């Protein structure tokens, strides 16, 4: 019969072995070496020819590709689009294997409402939207989310297990404020539809949470996670405008594409 000490020692050895397993793989679509050469004014071969265009689009990401699409839609074709990578698309690039194509990044588009006329026009050209109806095969519906907390599962991602009445009041106040911000229109996507200069840019999201007296530990953890998720920065490093925009930029029942 193994003793508790021997059992725990074997378990720790097993965990250590797993932790030391090497993860194989690498980065794809990394153009930083060329970018660094441009930044450092490194020597490049002399140009073999000179071409002149009225419009030069620098970068073949979604912004550059959409600019080219719009120019062509207007009947203007005398432009050139420059892309450093072998494949255009930026964060929307994709790969393909013997079975299927797949995205290299997490890219989806919130369902655009009727006021996002250019986005809807683009989707019509791509065959995603036809006669006002979305192609169901292109819709990505929000998953049914659950949270594992304190050894139990609960539906949704707002912690209810071990939450106090004060915590729940913080959740409610936060949702109410996000609804007000959403209704103001200043956090809409695209920003040109309503964004305006805001004092929220002069404080961090963490400072704003403190100012509004949000003390619920789980809520503050969630806000920190949201900032890391969208901006790659902690709540004290993200502006309050950006932190709020994460929640107030679109309707809560929007589905991705």
C-alpha positions as CSV (number, residue, x, y, z in Angstrom):
1,X,0.0,0.0,0.0
2,X,1.7,3.3,-1.1
3,X,1.9,6.0,1.6
4,X,0.5,9.5,1.1
5,X,4.0,10.9,1.0
6,X,5.1,8.4,-1.7
7,X,1.9,9.1,-3.7
8,X,2.4,12.9,-3.6
9,X,6.1,12.5,-4.6
10,X,5.1,10.4,-7.6
11,X,2.5,12.9,-8.6
12,X,5.0,15.8,-8.4
13,X,7.5,13.9,-10.5
14,X,4.8,13.3,-13.1
15,X,3.8,17.0,-13.1
16,X,7.5,18.1,-13.5
17,X,8.0,15.8,-16.4
18,X,4.9,17.2,-18.2
19,X,6.0,20.7,-17.5
20,X,9.3,20.2,-19.1
21,X,7.9,18.8,-22.4
22,X,9.1,21.0,-25.3
23,X,6.4,22.7,-27.4
24,X,7.4,22.6,-31.0
25,X,6.3,25.2,-33.6
26,X,7.2,28.7,-34.6
27,X,5.8,32.1,-35.7
28,X,4.3,32.7,-39.1
29,X,4.0,35.8,-41.2
30,X,6.7,37.6,-39.2
31,X,8.0,40.5,-41.2
32,X,9.9,42.2,-38.4
33,X,13.4,41.4,-39.9
34,X,12.5,43.4,-43.0
35,X,10.9,46.0,-40.9
36,X,14.0,46.4,-38.7
37,X,16.1,46.7,-41.9
38,X,13.9,49.6,-43.0
39,X,13.9,51.2,-39.6
40,X,17.7,51.0,-39.4
41,X,18.2,52.4,-42.9
42,X,20.0,49.2,-44.0
43,X,21.4,48.9,-47.5
44,X,19.0,47.6,-50.1
45,X,19.6,46.8,-53.8
46,X,19.3,49.7,-56.1
47,X,15.9,50.0,-57.8
48,X,15.8,48.4,-61.2
49,X,13.0,50.7,-62.4
50,X,10.9,53.7,-61.3
51,X,7.1,53.8,-61.4
52,X,4.8,56.7,-60.5
53,X,1.3,56.4,-59.3
54,X,-1.2,59.1,-58.1
55,X,-2.0,57.0,-55.0
56,X,0.2,54.6,-53.1
57,X,-1.4,52.4,-50.5
58,X,1.2,51.3,-48.0
59,X,0.3,47.9,-46.4
60,X,-1.9,45.1,-47.5
61,X,-3.8,44.6,-44.3
62,X,-7.5,45.1,-44.0
63,X,-7.3,48.9,-44.0
64,X,-5.1,48.9,-47.2
65,X,-7.2,46.2,-48.9
66,X,-10.4,48.1,-48.1
67,X,-8.9,51.3,-49.5
68,X,-8.1,49.5,-52.7
69,X,-11.6,48.0,-52.8
70,X,-13.2,51.4,-52.4
71,X,-11.0,53.0,-55.1
72,X,-11.9,50.3,-57.6
73,X,-15.6,50.6,-56.7
74,X,-15.4,54.3,-57.6
75,X,-13.8,53.4,-60.9
76,X,-10.3,54.5,-60.0
77,X,-7.6,52.0,-60.9
78,X,-4.4,54.0,-61.2
79,X,-2.9,53.1,-57.8
80,X,-0.5,50.6,-56.3
81,X,-0.7,48.6,-53.0
82,X,2.6,47.7,-51.3
83,X,2.8,44.8,-49.0
84,X,6.0,43.6,-47.3
85,X,4.7,40.0,-46.7
86,X,4.3,37.4,-49.5
87,X,0.6,37.1,-48.6
88,X,-1.7,40.1,-48.1
89,X,-4.4,40.3,-45.4
90,X,-2.5,41.4,-42.3
91,X,-4.3,40.0,-39.2
92,X,-6.8,38.4,-41.5
93,X,-4.3,36.1,-43.2
94,X,-5.1,32.5,-43.5
95,X,-3.4,29.1,-44.0
96,X,-4.6,25.9,-45.7
97,X,-4.0,22.2,-45.3
98,X,-5.2,19.2,-47.3
99,X,-8.6,19.4,-45.5
100,X,-9.6,23.0,-45.1
101,X,-8.5,26.6,-44.9
102,X,-8.1,28.1,-41.5
103,X,-7.4,31.6,-40.0
104,X,-4.0,32.4,-38.5
105,X,-5.6,34.9,-36.1
106,X,-8.9,35.3,-34.3
107,X,-10.7,37.5,-36.8
108,X,-14.4,38.1,-36.9
109,X,-16.6,41.2,-37.5
110,X,-19.5,42.3,-35.4
111,X,-22.7,42.1,-37.3
112,X,-23.0,45.6,-38.9
113,X,-26.3,47.4,-38.4
114,X,-28.0,49.3,-41.2
115,X,-26.0,52.5,-40.6
116,X,-22.7,50.7,-41.4
117,X,-23.4,51.0,-45.1
118,X,-19.9,50.5,-46.4
119,X,-19.3,47.4,-44.3
120,X,-22.6,45.9,-45.5
121,X,-21.7,46.8,-49.1
122,X,-18.4,45.0,-48.8
123,X,-20.2,41.9,-47.4
124,X,-22.6,42.0,-50.3
125,X,-19.6,42.0,-52.7
126,X,-18.2,39.0,-50.8
127,X,-21.5,37.1,-51.0
128,X,-22.0,37.1,-47.2
129,X,-25.0,39.4,-47.3
130,X,-27.7,39.0,-50.0
131,X,-31.1,40.8,-50.1
132,X,-30.6,41.8,-46.4
133,X,-30.1,38.2,-45.3
134,X,-26.9,36.9,-43.8
135,X,-25.4,33.6,-45.0
136,X,-25.9,31.4,-42.0
137,X,-22.7,29.4,-42.9
138,X,-20.7,32.6,-42.2
139,X,-22.2,33.4,-38.8
140,X,-20.3,32.6,-35.6
141,X,-22.8,32.4,-32.8
142,X,-21.7,33.2,-29.3
143,X,-21.0,30.1,-27.2
144,X,-22.9,29.2,-24.1
145,X,-20.3,30.3,-21.6
146,X,-19.8,28.7,-18.2
147,X,-17.5,29.5,-15.3
148,X,-15.7,27.0,-13.0
149,X,-15.3,28.7,-9.7
150,X,-14.6,27.3,-6.2
151,X,-15.0,23.7,-7.4
152,X,-18.4,24.3,-9.1
153,X,-19.7,25.2,-12.5
154,X,-22.1,28.1,-13.0
155,X,-23.8,29.4,-16.2
156,X,-22.5,32.7,-17.5
157,X,-19.1,34.3,-16.8
158,X,-20.1,36.8,-14.1
159,X,-19.2,35.1,-10.8
160,X,-22.3,34.3,-8.7
161,X,-20.7,31.7,-6.5
162,X,-19.3,33.4,-3.4
163,X,-20.4,36.8,-4.6
164,X,-21.7,39.1,-1.9
165,X,-24.6,41.5,-2.2
166,X,-22.1,44.3,-2.6
167,X,-20.4,42.4,-5.4
168,X,-23.8,42.0,-7.2
169,X,-24.5,45.6,-6.8
170,X,-21.2,46.4,-8.5
171,X,-22.1,44.1,-11.4
172,X,-25.4,45.9,-11.8
173,X,-23.9,49.4,-11.7
174,X,-21.2,48.4,-14.1
175,X,-23.8,47.1,-16.6
176,X,-26.0,50.2,-16.2
177,X,-23.0,52.5,-16.9
178,X,-22.0,50.4,-20.0
179,X,-25.6,50.7,-21.3
180,X,-25.4,54.5,-20.9
181,X,-22.1,54.7,-22.7
182,X,-23.4,52.4,-25.4
183,X,-26.5,54.6,-25.9
184,X,-24.3,57.7,-26.2
185,X,-22.9,56.5,-29.5
186,X,-19.4,57.7,-28.7
187,X,-18.0,54.2,-28.6
188,X,-19.5,52.9,-31.8
189,X,-17.6,51.0,-34.5
190,X,-16.4,52.6,-36.8
191,X,-15.4,55.4,-34.5
192,X,-16.2,58.0,-37.2
193,X,-19.9,57.4,-36.4
194,X,-19.8,59.0,-33.0
195,X,-16.4,59.1,-31.2
196,X,-15.3,62.4,-29.8
197,X,-12.5,63.7,-27.6
198,X,-13.0,62.5,-24.1
199,X,-11.5,63.0,-20.6
200,X,-11.5,59.2,-20.3
201,X,-8.4,59.2,-22.3
202,X,-6.5,61.0,-19.5
203,X,-7.0,58.2,-16.9
204,X,-6.5,54.5,-16.8
205,X,-9.3,52.0,-16.7
206,X,-8.1,51.0,-13.2
207,X,-8.3,54.6,-12.0
208,X,-11.8,54.9,-13.5
209,X,-12.9,51.7,-11.6
210,X,-11.5,53.2,-8.4
211,X,-13.2,56.5,-9.0
212,X,-16.5,54.8,-9.5
213,X,-16.0,52.8,-6.3
214,X,-16.1,49.4,-8.0
215,X,-14.6,47.2,-5.3
216,X,-15.8,43.7,-6.3
217,X,-12.7,41.6,-6.7
218,X,-14.1,39.4,-9.4
219,X,-15.3,42.4,-11.4
220,X,-11.9,44.1,-11.2
221,X,-10.3,40.8,-12.3
222,X,-12.6,40.6,-15.3
223,X,-11.9,44.2,-16.3
224,X,-8.2,43.5,-16.1
225,X,-8.7,40.3,-18.2
226,X,-10.7,42.3,-20.8
227,X,-7.9,44.9,-21.2
228,X,-5.3,42.1,-21.6
229,X,-7.5,40.3,-24.1
230,X,-8.1,43.3,-26.5
231,X,-5.2,45.6,-25.9
232,X,-2.4,43.4,-24.5
233,X,-2.1,45.6,-21.5
234,X,-3.2,45.6,-17.9
235,X,-6.1,47.8,-16.6
236,X,-3.7,50.3,-15.1
237,X,-1.9,50.6,-18.5
238,X,-5.1,51.0,-20.6
239,X,-7.0,54.2,-21.0
240,X,-10.5,54.3,-19.5
241,X,-11.9,55.2,-22.9
242,X,-10.4,52.0,-24.4
243,X,-11.5,49.9,-21.5
244,X,-15.0,51.1,-21.7
245,X,-15.0,50.8,-25.5
246,X,-14.4,47.1,-25.1
247,X,-17.9,46.8,-23.6
248,X,-19.8,49.7,-25.1
249,X,-18.8,49.5,-28.7
250,X,-21.6,47.2,-29.9
251,X,-24.9,45.8,-28.8
252,X,-24.5,43.0,-26.2
253,X,-26.4,40.5,-28.4
254,X,-24.3,41.1,-31.5
255,X,-22.9,37.9,-33.1
256,X,-19.5,37.7,-34.8
257,X,-18.7,36.9,-38.4
